[in-house]
């Protein structure tokens, strides 16, 4: 089998004795849906998450604890790498840089890129997998991420899988089953697996008291995904995310 799983159908081809995985998870809709999907496929899961100093880290972690409890998973290992990320520049990290509002396809969203984030986190996951005799590393990157995040693209994951194959002597491979689908399809998967999507957290501003802002790129994409999937969005938004939908998205959804 290839060093990368790129679709959900291939999960059934994995030998049951190799169904063990370290999963990068944040508490967001994508990684939570991946956890729910792998639970459905009877994986032995070690959920890991990272405190990298982002504005929404604590809000995400609170959501992740609820998701793991709901799915009857072990408590996620939270790894603190925040000191390292004080040397990196991103609107998700620096208090003096505002999180941009708008659609993910807009140029201002480039400020939300966190340099090296997936490279660092996946490398740590490799060490966790090797240390715990687990066969897979799971990441919930998807086709929509390719707008702004180079380290979520299929080509990047493929190259990294080759390096990890060498580093682990062929013992650890990468699960990236959402790489060719969009967030609405992920919402459908999570919903079909029985995951209460409102339990997850997306907003980059991370304001637990006020709820999701409704205007940042990830709030906009979250709401669009729910509407496109035909799922009632029970998320509490401060503002209507539809104001930042593209004209085409509005037409497709019949709201313009």
Phi and psi restraints in degrees (value plus and minus 20) as a CYANA .aco file:
   2 UNK   PHI     -78.1   -38.1
   2 UNK   PSI     140.0   180.0
   3 UNK   PHI     -92.9   -52.9
   3 UNK   PSI     -25.0    15.0
   4 UNK   PHI    -154.5  -114.5
   4 UNK   PSI     112.5   152.5
   5 UNK   PHI    -113.0   -73.0
   5 UNK   PSI     100.1   140.1
   6 UNK   PHI    -131.5   -91.5
   6 UNK   PSI     -14.8    25.2
   7 UNK   PHI    -172.0  -132.0
   7 UNK   PSI     138.9   178.9
   8 UNK   PHI     -90.7   -50.7
   8 UNK   PSI     -49.0    -9.0
   9 UNK   PHI     -84.3   -44.3
   9 UNK   PSI     -50.0   -10.0
  10 UNK   PHI     -90.6   -50.6
  10 UNK   PSI     -33.9     6.1
  11 UNK   PHI     -82.0   -42.0
  11 UNK   PSI     -50.7   -10.7
  12 UNK   PHI     -94.0   -54.0
  12 UNK   PSI     -33.0     7.0
  13 UNK   PHI    -105.8   -65.8
  13 UNK   PSI     -29.2    10.8
  14 UNK   PHI     -95.8   -55.8
  14 UNK   PSI     110.9   150.9
  15 UNK   PHI     -78.8   -38.8
  15 UNK   PSI     110.9   150.9
  16 UNK   PHI     -72.8   -32.8
  16 UNK   PSI     -50.9   -10.9
  17 UNK   PHI     -92.7   -52.7
  17 UNK   PSI     -33.9     6.1
  18 UNK   PHI    -126.0   -86.0
  18 UNK   PSI      -6.1    33.9
  19 UNK   PHI    -107.3   -67.3
  19 UNK   PSI      45.5    85.5
  20 UNK   PHI    -152.9  -112.9
  20 UNK   PSI     115.5   155.5
  21 UNK   PHI    -170.1  -130.1
  21 UNK   PSI     118.9   158.9
  22 UNK   PHI    -109.7   -69.7
  22 UNK   PSI     102.8   142.8
  23 UNK   PHI    -134.0   -94.0
  23 UNK   PSI     103.2   143.2
  24 UNK   PHI     -91.6   -51.6
  24 UNK   PSI     101.5   141.5
  25 UNK   PHI    -162.9  -122.9
  25 UNK   PSI     128.0   168.0
  26 UNK   PHI    -138.5   -98.5
  26 UNK   PSI     -44.3    -4.3
  27 UNK   PHI      85.6   125.6
  27 UNK   PSI     -22.0    18.0
  28 UNK   PHI     -99.5   -59.5
  28 UNK   PSI     153.0   193.0
  29 UNK   PHI     -85.5   -45.5
  29 UNK   PSI     -58.1   -18.1
  30 UNK   PHI     -87.6   -47.6
  30 UNK   PSI     -75.7   -35.7
  31 UNK   PHI     -89.4   -49.4
  31 UNK   PSI     -50.5   -10.5
  32 UNK   PHI     -87.6   -47.6
  32 UNK   PSI     -58.2   -18.2
  33 UNK   PHI     -86.6   -46.6
  33 UNK   PSI     -55.1   -15.1
  34 UNK   PHI     -84.7   -44.7
  34 UNK   PSI     -63.1   -23.1
  35 UNK   PHI     -78.2   -38.2
  35 UNK   PSI     -66.6   -26.6
  36 UNK   PHI     -82.6   -42.6
  36 UNK   PSI     -59.0   -19.0
  37 UNK   PHI     -85.7   -45.7
  37 UNK   PSI     -62.7   -22.7
  38 UNK   PHI     -92.0   -52.0
  38 UNK   PSI     -51.3   -11.3
  39 UNK   PHI     -81.1   -41.1
  39 UNK   PSI     -63.7   -23.7
  40 UNK   PHI     -80.2   -40.2
  40 UNK   PSI     -52.0   -12.0
  41 UNK   PHI    -113.8   -73.8
  41 UNK   PSI      -5.2    34.8
  42 UNK   PHI      43.9    83.9
  42 UNK   PSI      18.0    58.0
  43 UNK   PHI    -100.7   -60.7
  43 UNK   PSI     127.1   167.1
  44 UNK   PHI    -105.0   -65.0
  44 UNK   PSI      94.4   134.4
  45 UNK   PHI    -134.0   -94.0
  45 UNK   PSI     112.2   152.2
  46 UNK   PHI    -131.6   -91.6
  46 UNK   PSI      80.6   120.6
  47 UNK   PHI     -98.0   -58.0
  47 UNK   PSI     112.3   152.3
  48 UNK   PHI    -148.4  -108.4
  48 UNK   PSI     125.5   165.5
  49 UNK   PHI    -159.5  -119.5
  49 UNK   PSI     146.8   186.8
  50 UNK   PHI    -150.6  -110.6
  50 UNK   PSI     114.9   154.9
  51 UNK   PHI    -111.8   -71.8
  51 UNK   PSI      83.1   123.1
  52 UNK   PHI    -131.6   -91.6
  52 UNK   PSI      -5.4    34.6
  53 UNK   PHI      65.4   105.4
  53 UNK   PSI      -4.0    36.0
  54 UNK   PHI     -96.9   -56.9
  54 UNK   PSI     140.6   180.6
  55 UNK   PHI     -85.3   -45.3
  55 UNK   PSI     -44.7    -4.7
  56 UNK   PHI    -128.8   -88.8
  56 UNK   PSI      -9.0    31.0
  57 UNK   PHI     -76.2   -36.2
  57 UNK   PSI     -68.3   -28.3
  58 UNK   PHI     -88.0   -48.0
  58 UNK   PSI     -59.1   -19.1
  59 UNK   PHI     -83.7   -43.7
  59 UNK   PSI     -62.3   -22.3
  60 UNK   PHI     -84.1   -44.1
  60 UNK   PSI     -63.7   -23.7
  61 UNK   PHI     -83.9   -43.9
  61 UNK   PSI     -60.0   -20.0
  62 UNK   PHI     -79.6   -39.6
  62 UNK   PSI     -60.7   -20.7
  63 UNK   PHI     -86.2   -46.2
  63 UNK   PSI     -61.2   -21.2
  64 UNK   PHI     -82.2   -42.2
  64 UNK   PSI     -60.2   -20.2
  65 UNK   PHI     -79.8   -39.8
  65 UNK   PSI     -61.0   -21.0
  66 UNK   PHI     -86.4   -46.4
  66 UNK   PSI     -62.2   -22.2
  67 UNK   PHI     -83.0   -43.0
  67 UNK   PSI     -67.0   -27.0
  68 UNK   PHI     -84.0   -44.0
  68 UNK   PSI     -58.4   -18.4
  69 UNK   PHI     -84.7   -44.7
  69 UNK   PSI     -63.3   -23.3
  70 UNK   PHI     -82.0   -42.0
  70 UNK   PSI     -60.1   -20.1
  71 UNK   PHI    -104.8   -64.8
  71 UNK   PSI     -19.1    20.9
  72 UNK   PHI      40.6    80.6
  72 UNK   PSI      21.3    61.3
  73 UNK   PHI    -118.4   -78.4
  73 UNK   PSI     142.5   182.5
  74 UNK   PHI     -84.5   -44.5
  74 UNK   PSI     137.4   177.4
  75 UNK   PHI     -81.5   -41.5
  75 UNK   PSI     113.2   153.2
  76 UNK   PHI     -85.7   -45.7
  76 UNK   PSI     122.9   162.9
  77 UNK   PHI     -96.6   -56.6
  77 UNK   PSI     102.4   142.4
  78 UNK   PHI    -124.0   -84.0
  78 UNK   PSI      96.4   136.4
  79 UNK   PHI    -125.2   -85.2
  79 UNK   PSI     104.3   144.3
  80 UNK   PHI    -109.4   -69.4
  80 UNK   PSI      91.3   131.3
  81 UNK   PHI    -143.1  -103.1
  81 UNK   PSI       3.0    43.0
  82 UNK   PHI     -84.7   -44.7
  82 UNK   PSI     -54.6   -14.6
  83 UNK   PHI     -81.3   -41.3
  83 UNK   PSI     -61.9   -21.9
  84 UNK   PHI     -78.1   -38.1
  84 UNK   PSI     -60.6   -20.6
  85 UNK   PHI    -101.0   -61.0
  85 UNK   PSI     -23.7    16.3
  86 UNK   PHI     -88.9   -48.9
  86 UNK   PSI     -36.0     4.0
  87 UNK   PHI    -111.8   -71.8
  87 UNK   PSI     -21.8    18.2
  88 UNK   PHI    -126.7   -86.7
  88 UNK   PSI     133.9   173.9
  89 UNK   PHI    -131.7   -91.7
  89 UNK   PSI     106.6   146.6
  90 UNK   PHI    -186.5  -146.5
  90 UNK   PSI     129.0   169.0
  91 UNK   PHI     -88.1   -48.1
  91 UNK   PSI     -34.9     5.1
  92 UNK   PHI     -99.4   -59.4
  92 UNK   PSI     -34.2     5.8
  93 UNK   PHI    -129.6   -89.6
  93 UNK   PSI     -67.1   -27.1
  94 UNK   PHI    -101.8   -61.8
  94 UNK   PSI     109.1   149.1
  95 UNK   PHI     -87.4   -47.4
  95 UNK   PSI     -47.2    -7.2
  96 UNK   PHI    -107.0   -67.0
  96 UNK   PSI     -17.4    22.6
  97 UNK   PHI    -135.3   -95.3
  97 UNK   PSI      99.7   139.7
  98 UNK   PHI     -93.7   -53.7
  98 UNK   PSI     123.6   163.6
  99 UNK   PHI     -87.5   -47.5
  99 UNK   PSI     106.3   146.3
 100 UNK   PHI     -91.0   -51.0
 100 UNK   PSI     130.1   170.1
 101 UNK   PHI    -123.7   -83.7
 101 UNK   PSI     129.7   169.7
 102 UNK   PHI     116.4   156.4
 102 UNK   PSI    -184.0  -144.0
 103 UNK   PHI    -113.8   -73.8
 103 UNK   PSI     127.4   167.4
 104 UNK   PHI     -76.3   -36.3
 104 UNK   PSI     -47.6    -7.6
 105 UNK   PHI     -96.0   -56.0
 105 UNK   PSI     -31.0     9.0
 106 UNK   PHI     -99.0   -59.0
 106 UNK   PSI     128.8   168.8
 107 UNK   PHI     -81.3   -41.3
 107 UNK   PSI     -50.3   -10.3
 108 UNK   PHI     -85.6   -45.6
 108 UNK   PSI     -36.2     3.8
 109 UNK   PHI     -92.8   -52.8
 109 UNK   PSI     -32.2     7.8
 110 UNK   PHI     -81.6   -41.6
 110 UNK   PSI     -44.6    -4.6
 111 UNK   PHI     -88.3   -48.3
 111 UNK   PSI     -34.8     5.2
 112 UNK   PHI    -105.5   -65.5
 112 UNK   PSI     -25.0    15.0
 113 UNK   PHI     -86.6   -46.6
 113 UNK   PSI     111.3   151.3
 114 UNK   PHI    -125.7   -85.7
 114 UNK   PSI      87.6   127.6
 115 UNK   PHI     -76.0   -36.0
 115 UNK   PSI     110.4   150.4
 116 UNK   PHI      54.6    94.6
 116 UNK   PSI     -17.2    22.8
 117 UNK   PHI     -77.8   -37.8
 117 UNK   PSI     -74.7   -34.7
 118 UNK   PHI     -87.3   -47.3
 118 UNK   PSI     -54.1   -14.1
 119 UNK   PHI     -80.9   -40.9
 119 UNK   PSI     -64.6   -24.6
 120 UNK   PHI     -88.4   -48.4
 120 UNK   PSI     -68.0   -28.0
 121 UNK   PHI     -87.1   -47.1
 121 UNK   PSI     -60.5   -20.5
 122 UNK   PHI     -88.2   -48.2
 122 UNK   PSI     -53.8   -13.8
 123 UNK   PHI     -85.9   -45.9
 123 UNK   PSI     -59.9   -19.9
 124 UNK   PHI     -85.3   -45.3
 124 UNK   PSI     -59.8   -19.8
 125 UNK   PHI     -81.9   -41.9
 125 UNK   PSI     -56.0   -16.0
 126 UNK   PHI     -80.4   -40.4
 126 UNK   PSI     -66.3   -26.3
 127 UNK   PHI     -82.0   -42.0
 127 UNK   PSI     -58.0   -18.0
 128 UNK   PHI     -85.9   -45.9
 128 UNK   PSI     -61.9   -21.9
 129 UNK   PHI     -84.3   -44.3
 129 UNK   PSI     -64.6   -24.6
 130 UNK   PHI     -85.0   -45.0
 130 UNK   PSI     -58.4   -18.4
 131 UNK   PHI     -91.9   -51.9
 131 UNK   PSI     -42.7    -2.7
 132 UNK   PHI    -132.1   -92.1
 132 UNK   PSI      -5.8    34.2
 133 UNK   PHI      33.5    73.5
 133 UNK   PSI      25.8    65.8
 134 UNK   PHI    -127.1   -87.1
 134 UNK   PSI     128.2   168.2
 135 UNK   PHI    -111.4   -71.4
 135 UNK   PSI     -39.0     1.0
 136 UNK   PHI    -154.7  -114.7
 136 UNK   PSI     133.5   173.5
 137 UNK   PHI    -137.5   -97.5
 137 UNK   PSI     110.5   150.5
 138 UNK   PHI    -131.5   -91.5
 138 UNK   PSI     117.5   157.5
 139 UNK   PHI    -158.8  -118.8
 139 UNK   PSI     122.1   162.1
 140 UNK   PHI    -122.1   -82.1
 140 UNK   PSI      12.3    52.3
 141 UNK   PHI     -83.3   -43.3
 141 UNK   PSI     128.3   168.3
 142 UNK   PHI    -158.9  -118.9
 142 UNK   PSI     154.0   194.0
 143 UNK   PHI     -79.8   -39.8
 143 UNK   PSI     -54.5   -14.5
 144 UNK   PHI     -86.7   -46.7
 144 UNK   PSI     -44.5    -4.5
 145 UNK   PHI     -86.0   -46.0
 145 UNK   PSI     -42.8    -2.8
 146 UNK   PHI     -85.2   -45.2
 146 UNK   PSI     -36.1     3.9
 147 UNK   PHI     -71.8   -31.8
 147 UNK   PSI     -69.7   -29.7
 148 UNK   PHI    -146.9  -106.9
 148 UNK   PSI     -35.6     4.4
 149 UNK   PHI    -134.5   -94.5
 149 UNK   PSI      77.5   117.5
 150 UNK   PHI     -79.3   -39.3
 150 UNK   PSI     -52.0   -12.0
 151 UNK   PHI    -104.1   -64.1
 151 UNK   PSI      -6.2    33.8
 152 UNK   PHI    -129.5   -89.5
 152 UNK   PSI     -23.9    16.1
 153 UNK   PHI     -95.5   -55.5
 153 UNK   PSI     133.3   173.3
 154 UNK   PHI     -76.8   -36.8
 154 UNK   PSI     -61.5   -21.5
 155 UNK   PHI     -81.2   -41.2
 155 UNK   PSI     -59.9   -19.9
 156 UNK   PHI     -84.0   -44.0
 156 UNK   PSI     -67.2   -27.2
 157 UNK   PHI     -81.4   -41.4
 157 UNK   PSI     -59.8   -19.8
 158 UNK   PHI     -81.9   -41.9
 158 UNK   PSI     -66.3   -26.3
 159 UNK   PHI     -82.9   -42.9
 159 UNK   PSI     -62.7   -22.7
 160 UNK   PHI     -85.9   -45.9
 160 UNK   PSI     -57.9   -17.9
 161 UNK   PHI     -80.4   -40.4
 161 UNK   PSI     -57.2   -17.2
 162 UNK   PHI     -84.0   -44.0
 162 UNK   PSI     -62.6   -22.6
 163 UNK   PHI     -85.2   -45.2
 163 UNK   PSI     -62.0   -22.0
 164 UNK   PHI     -88.1   -48.1
 164 UNK   PSI     -52.2   -12.2
 165 UNK   PHI     -81.8   -41.8
 165 UNK   PSI     -62.2   -22.2
 166 UNK   PHI     -88.4   -48.4
 166 UNK   PSI     -66.9   -26.9
 167 UNK   PHI     -83.3   -43.3
 167 UNK   PSI     -52.3   -12.3
 168 UNK   PHI    -121.3   -81.3
 168 UNK   PSI     -12.8    27.2
 169 UNK   PHI      36.0    76.0
 169 UNK   PSI      20.2    60.2
 170 UNK   PHI      58.5    98.5
 170 UNK   PSI      -9.6    30.4
 171 UNK   PHI    -113.4   -73.4
 171 UNK   PSI     -38.3     1.7
 172 UNK   PHI    -146.9  -106.9
 172 UNK   PSI     108.1   148.1
 173 UNK   PHI    -144.4  -104.4
 173 UNK   PSI     154.9   194.9
 174 UNK   PHI    -131.3   -91.3
 174 UNK   PSI     110.6   150.6
 175 UNK   PHI    -116.0   -76.0
 175 UNK   PSI      96.5   136.5
 176 UNK   PHI    -156.0  -116.0
 176 UNK   PSI      41.4    81.4
 177 UNK   PHI     -93.4   -53.4
 177 UNK   PSI     -29.2    10.8
 178 UNK   PHI    -122.4   -82.4
 178 UNK   PSI     -17.0    23.0
 179 UNK   PHI     -81.8   -41.8
 179 UNK   PSI     -45.1    -5.1
 180 UNK   PHI    -125.9   -85.9
 180 UNK   PSI      -9.7    30.3
 181 UNK   PHI    -144.4  -104.4
 181 UNK   PSI     144.7   184.7
 182 UNK   PHI    -118.6   -78.6
 182 UNK   PSI     159.0   199.0
 183 UNK   PHI     -87.8   -47.8
 183 UNK   PSI     -48.9    -8.9
 184 UNK   PHI     -85.4   -45.4
 184 UNK   PSI     -55.9   -15.9
 185 UNK   PHI     -90.2   -50.2
 185 UNK   PSI     -54.0   -14.0
 186 UNK   PHI     -86.9   -46.9
 186 UNK   PSI     -61.6   -21.6
 187 UNK   PHI     -78.9   -38.9
 187 UNK   PSI     -60.6   -20.6
 188 UNK   PHI     -83.1   -43.1
 188 UNK   PSI     -62.9   -22.9
 189 UNK   PHI     -82.1   -42.1
 189 UNK   PSI     -69.3   -29.3
 190 UNK   PHI     -79.8   -39.8
 190 UNK   PSI     -64.3   -24.3
 191 UNK   PHI     -83.4   -43.4
 191 UNK   PSI     -63.0   -23.0
 192 UNK   PHI     -87.4   -47.4
 192 UNK   PSI     -44.0    -4.0
 193 UNK   PHI    -105.4   -65.4
 193 UNK   PSI     -19.0    21.0
 194 UNK   PHI      66.8   106.8
 194 UNK   PSI      -8.2    31.8
 195 UNK   PHI     -99.5   -59.5
 195 UNK   PSI     105.4   145.4
 196 UNK   PHI     -91.8   -51.8
 196 UNK   PSI      83.2   123.2
 197 UNK   PHI     -82.8   -42.8
 197 UNK   PSI     -47.1    -7.1
 198 UNK   PHI     -86.6   -46.6
 198 UNK   PSI     -33.5     6.5
 199 UNK   PHI     -92.8   -52.8
 199 UNK   PSI     -42.0    -2.0
 200 UNK   PHI    -105.3   -65.3
 200 UNK   PSI     144.8   184.8
 201 UNK   PHI    -146.4  -106.4
 201 UNK   PSI     116.6   156.6
 202 UNK   PHI    -141.9  -101.9
 202 UNK   PSI     -57.5   -17.5
 203 UNK   PHI     -75.3   -35.3
 203 UNK   PSI     110.0   150.0
 204 UNK   PHI     -89.1   -49.1
 204 UNK   PSI     -42.3    -2.3
 205 UNK   PHI     -98.3   -58.3
 205 UNK   PSI     -42.6    -2.6
 206 UNK   PHI      44.6    84.6
 206 UNK   PSI       9.5    49.5
 207 UNK   PHI    -110.7   -70.7
 207 UNK   PSI      73.8   113.8
 208 UNK   PHI     -82.4   -42.4
 208 UNK   PSI     -54.2   -14.2
 209 UNK   PHI     -88.0   -48.0
 209 UNK   PSI     -61.3   -21.3
 210 UNK   PHI    -113.7   -73.7
 210 UNK   PSI     -40.1    -0.1
 211 UNK   PHI      70.7   110.7
 211 UNK   PSI    -192.3  -152.3
 212 UNK   PHI     -80.7   -40.7
 212 UNK   PSI     116.8   156.8
 213 UNK   PHI     -88.9   -48.9
 213 UNK   PSI     -53.2   -13.2
 214 UNK   PHI      66.6   106.6
 214 UNK   PSI     -27.5    12.5
 215 UNK   PHI    -138.1   -98.1
 215 UNK   PSI     -39.8     0.2
 216 UNK   PHI     -93.6   -53.6
 216 UNK   PSI     143.8   183.8
 217 UNK   PHI     -75.9   -35.9
 217 UNK   PSI     -59.8   -19.8
 218 UNK   PHI     -95.4   -55.4
 218 UNK   PSI     -51.1   -11.1
 219 UNK   PHI     -85.9   -45.9
 219 UNK   PSI     -63.1   -23.1
 220 UNK   PHI     -82.4   -42.4
 220 UNK   PSI     -65.9   -25.9
 221 UNK   PHI     -87.1   -47.1
 221 UNK   PSI     -57.1   -17.1
 222 UNK   PHI     -80.3   -40.3
 222 UNK   PSI     -69.1   -29.1
 223 UNK   PHI     -87.0   -47.0
 223 UNK   PSI     -62.4   -22.4
 224 UNK   PHI     -77.6   -37.6
 224 UNK   PSI     -64.4   -24.4
 225 UNK   PHI     -80.4   -40.4
 225 UNK   PSI     -63.8   -23.8
 226 UNK   PHI     -83.4   -43.4
 226 UNK   PSI     -66.0   -26.0
 227 UNK   PHI     -83.8   -43.8
 227 UNK   PSI     -64.9   -24.9
 228 UNK   PHI     -83.8   -43.8
 228 UNK   PSI     -55.6   -15.6
 229 UNK   PHI     -98.8   -58.8
 229 UNK   PSI     -27.7    12.3
 230 UNK   PHI      54.2    94.2
 230 UNK   PSI       7.4    47.4
 231 UNK   PHI    -127.0   -87.0
 231 UNK   PSI     112.8   152.8
 232 UNK   PHI     -85.0   -45.0
 232 UNK   PSI     104.4   144.4
 233 UNK   PHI    -108.3   -68.3
 233 UNK   PSI      89.7   129.7
 234 UNK   PHI    -114.0   -74.0
 234 UNK   PSI     -10.6    29.4
 235 UNK   PHI     -87.5   -47.5
 235 UNK   PSI     120.1   160.1
 236 UNK   PHI    -108.6   -68.6
 236 UNK   PSI      91.8   131.8
 237 UNK   PHI    -126.6   -86.6
 237 UNK   PSI     121.5   161.5
 238 UNK   PHI     -93.2   -53.2
 238 UNK   PSI     -51.3   -11.3
 239 UNK   PHI    -153.9  -113.9
 239 UNK   PSI     139.5   179.5
 240 UNK   PHI     -97.0   -57.0
 240 UNK   PSI      93.5   133.5
 241 UNK   PHI     -82.1   -42.1
 241 UNK   PSI     -40.4    -0.4
 242 UNK   PHI     -84.9   -44.9
 242 UNK   PSI     -38.8     1.2
 243 UNK   PHI     -84.6   -44.6
 243 UNK   PSI     -41.6    -1.6
 244 UNK   PHI    -126.7   -86.7
 244 UNK   PSI      -9.7    30.3
 245 UNK   PHI     -88.3   -48.3
 245 UNK   PSI     130.0   170.0
 246 UNK   PHI     -92.6   -52.6
 246 UNK   PSI     142.8   182.8
 247 UNK   PHI     -80.6   -40.6
 247 UNK   PSI     -58.4   -18.4
 248 UNK   PHI     -86.0   -46.0
 248 UNK   PSI     -60.9   -20.9
 249 UNK   PHI     -82.5   -42.5
 249 UNK   PSI     -61.1   -21.1
 250 UNK   PHI     -83.6   -43.6
 250 UNK   PSI     -62.9   -22.9
 251 UNK   PHI     -82.3   -42.3
 251 UNK   PSI     -65.6   -25.6
 252 UNK   PHI     -81.3   -41.3
 252 UNK   PSI     -52.3   -12.3
 253 UNK   PHI    -112.4   -72.4
 253 UNK   PSI     -23.5    16.5
 254 UNK   PHI      50.3    90.3
 254 UNK   PSI      12.1    52.1
 255 UNK   PHI    -132.8   -92.8
 255 UNK   PSI      -4.3    35.7
